[in-house]
Amino acid sequence: SSQLMNYFTYKAVRTVLTQLYEMNPPSYRWLYNFVAVNKPTDGKLFLRALGKERQELAERVMITRLSLYGKWIKKCDHAKMYEKISNENLELMRERLMETVIWPTDDTNTEKIG
């Protein structure tokens, strides 16, 4: 959804700002001011505008956005897979328990059941 795209664009802009703050103060100041005027609420419009001004920063935000999304997807899938495996383990253990448990029976009925 576009909401998700916008969220990851926003996260990517914040990440790039953090990186620039430490490595490239002039670019940090430039991007900080750009973000103040052009809010990254609409990711596509924001990146289009940024690309016209500073293409290398736009590309950096785009690459960062993809990377953040990739990490997020892995976490989500990981959790889902963990749940699937966990549920299957429980199911298998339950089946095994049902097979091995000896239900208490009336002694007189033992021959008829067996």
C-alpha beads as a LAMMPS data file, in Angstrom:
LAMMPS data file: protein, C-alpha beads

114 atoms
113 bonds

1 atom types
1 bond types

-500.0 500.0 xlo xhi
-500.0 500.0 ylo yhi
-500.0 500.0 zlo zhi

Masses

1 110.0

Atoms # bond

1 1 1 0.000 0.000 0.000
2 1 1 1.091 3.593 -0.530
3 1 1 0.807 4.198 3.207
4 1 1 3.519 1.607 3.786
5 1 1 5.648 3.096 1.005
6 1 1 5.313 6.555 2.560
7 1 1 6.205 5.177 5.979
8 1 1 9.394 3.577 4.662
9 1 1 10.300 6.717 2.698
10 1 1 9.968 8.705 5.920
11 1 1 12.072 6.145 7.843
12 1 1 14.698 6.184 5.066
13 1 1 14.904 9.995 5.119
14 1 1 15.454 9.894 8.892
15 1 1 18.130 7.211 8.483
16 1 1 19.953 9.146 5.751
17 1 1 19.794 12.333 7.858
18 1 1 21.386 10.457 10.769
19 1 1 24.157 9.145 8.516
20 1 1 24.817 12.561 6.964
21 1 1 24.860 14.256 10.365
22 1 1 27.974 12.264 11.217
23 1 1 29.653 11.996 7.819
24 1 1 28.667 15.041 5.787
25 1 1 27.389 18.044 7.797
26 1 1 26.857 20.328 4.741
27 1 1 24.663 17.697 3.035
28 1 1 22.916 17.077 6.343
29 1 1 22.000 20.777 6.637
30 1 1 20.861 20.891 3.023
31 1 1 18.641 17.814 3.350
32 1 1 17.331 18.915 6.748
33 1 1 16.174 22.211 5.225
34 1 1 14.750 20.430 2.170
35 1 1 12.737 18.079 4.402
36 1 1 11.426 21.047 6.422
37 1 1 9.945 22.559 3.245
38 1 1 9.070 19.363 1.336
39 1 1 7.494 17.045 3.891
40 1 1 8.169 13.363 3.053
41 1 1 4.518 12.429 3.743
42 1 1 3.995 11.504 0.084
43 1 1 7.044 9.378 -0.679
44 1 1 6.812 9.511 -4.457
45 1 1 6.317 13.271 -4.707
46 1 1 9.057 13.845 -2.140
47 1 1 11.589 11.668 -3.966
48 1 1 10.698 13.225 -7.322
49 1 1 11.309 16.708 -5.901
50 1 1 14.516 15.604 -4.168
51 1 1 15.766 13.959 -7.374
52 1 1 15.429 17.257 -9.261
53 1 1 17.548 19.040 -6.638
54 1 1 20.059 16.409 -5.516
55 1 1 19.828 13.139 -7.451
56 1 1 22.503 11.390 -5.350
57 1 1 20.533 12.032 -2.151
58 1 1 17.308 10.814 -3.756
59 1 1 19.049 7.593 -4.798
60 1 1 20.484 7.188 -1.332
61 1 1 17.023 7.557 0.225
62 1 1 15.601 5.063 -2.293
63 1 1 18.309 2.472 -1.595
64 1 1 17.888 2.970 2.161
65 1 1 14.111 2.609 1.831
66 1 1 14.499 -0.702 0.050
67 1 1 17.019 -1.936 2.601
68 1 1 14.787 -1.011 5.565
69 1 1 11.824 -2.712 3.912
70 1 1 13.917 -5.829 3.287
71 1 1 14.866 -6.060 6.952
72 1 1 11.263 -5.499 8.000
73 1 1 9.953 -8.214 5.668
74 1 1 12.510 -10.694 6.989
75 1 1 11.401 -9.977 10.552
76 1 1 7.742 -10.411 9.652
77 1 1 8.250 -13.597 7.701
78 1 1 10.559 -14.865 10.403
79 1 1 7.860 -14.382 13.028
80 1 1 5.245 -16.023 10.830
81 1 1 7.508 -18.964 10.076
82 1 1 8.391 -19.324 13.756
83 1 1 4.683 -19.462 14.567
84 1 1 4.039 -22.042 11.837
85 1 1 6.869 -24.301 13.020
86 1 1 5.848 -23.872 16.641
87 1 1 2.230 -24.766 15.873
88 1 1 3.271 -27.789 13.844
89 1 1 5.551 -28.970 16.659
90 1 1 2.693 -28.703 19.111
91 1 1 0.381 -30.565 16.753
92 1 1 2.900 -33.384 16.249
93 1 1 3.556 -33.677 19.974
94 1 1 -0.186 -33.750 20.666
95 1 1 -0.679 -36.514 18.071
96 1 1 2.179 -38.506 19.529
97 1 1 0.796 -38.085 23.030
98 1 1 -2.630 -39.312 21.917
99 1 1 -1.003 -42.383 20.347
100 1 1 1.148 -43.308 23.330
101 1 1 -1.106 -42.465 26.253
102 1 1 -2.793 -45.431 27.919
103 1 1 -6.322 -44.451 28.759
104 1 1 -7.607 -45.891 32.036
105 1 1 -10.207 -48.533 31.244
106 1 1 -12.465 -50.838 33.159
107 1 1 -10.419 -54.062 33.626
108 1 1 -13.350 -56.232 32.554
109 1 1 -13.482 -54.501 29.149
110 1 1 -9.753 -54.868 28.346
111 1 1 -10.198 -57.938 26.076
112 1 1 -13.083 -56.399 24.150
113 1 1 -11.143 -53.168 23.437
114 1 1 -7.855 -54.794 22.484

Bonds

1 1 1 2
2 1 2 3
3 1 3 4
4 1 4 5
5 1 5 6
6 1 6 7
7 1 7 8
8 1 8 9
9 1 9 10
10 1 10 11
11 1 11 12
12 1 12 13
13 1 13 14
14 1 14 15
15 1 15 16
16 1 16 17
17 1 17 18
18 1 18 19
19 1 19 20
20 1 20 21
21 1 21 22
22 1 22 23
23 1 23 24
24 1 24 25
25 1 25 26
26 1 26 27
27 1 27 28
28 1 28 29
29 1 29 30
30 1 30 31
31 1 31 32
32 1 32 33
33 1 33 34
34 1 34 35
35 1 35 36
36 1 36 37
37 1 37 38
38 1 38 39
39 1 39 40
40 1 40 41
41 1 41 42
42 1 42 43
43 1 43 44
44 1 44 45
45 1 45 46
46 1 46 47
47 1 47 48
48 1 48 49
49 1 49 50
50 1 50 51
51 1 51 52
52 1 52 53
53 1 53 54
54 1 54 55
55 1 55 56
56 1 56 57
57 1 57 58
58 1 58 59
59 1 59 60
60 1 60 61
61 1 61 62
62 1 62 63
63 1 63 64
64 1 64 65
65 1 65 66
66 1 66 67
67 1 67 68
68 1 68 69
69 1 69 70
70 1 70 71
71 1 71 72
72 1 72 73
73 1 73 74
74 1 74 75
75 1 75 76
76 1 76 77
77 1 77 78
78 1 78 79
79 1 79 80
80 1 80 81
81 1 81 82
82 1 82 83
83 1 83 84
84 1 84 85
85 1 85 86
86 1 86 87
87 1 87 88
88 1 88 89
89 1 89 90
90 1 90 91
91 1 91 92
92 1 92 93
93 1 93 94
94 1 94 95
95 1 95 96
96 1 96 97
97 1 97 98
98 1 98 99
99 1 99 100
100 1 100 101
101 1 101 102
102 1 102 103
103 1 103 104
104 1 104 105
105 1 105 106
106 1 106 107
107 1 107 108
108 1 108 109
109 1 109 110
110 1 110 111
111 1 111 112
112 1 112 113
113 1 113 114
